[in-house]
Amino acid sequence: MLKFNVEDILALPQLKNGKFTKNIQPVDIQELVAEVTDILSYQSETKNIKVSSNFFGFPESPIQV
């Protein structure tokens, strides 16, 4: 997670100078949401908050973007 934040910070000057390039990659949205849910669940345990996710209508294989 920290790696993504550092990369985002490093990309800001490129964005301001108009030299930002997109890095488009396939993503498994279910895996991504599960990872975020795990992170939020871990953080919310101290406050007695339960975090969960459900997927309806998504294919079993990763979605190509």
Number of C-alpha atoms within 10 A of each C-alpha: 7 7 8 9 10 10 10 11 11 11 14 13 12 12 11 9 8 9 11 12 9 6 5 7 8 9 12 15 15 18 11 11 15 15 12 16 16 15 13 15 16 13 14 13 11 8 7 9 11 12 15 11 10 7 9 5 5 10 9 8 9 13 12 9 8
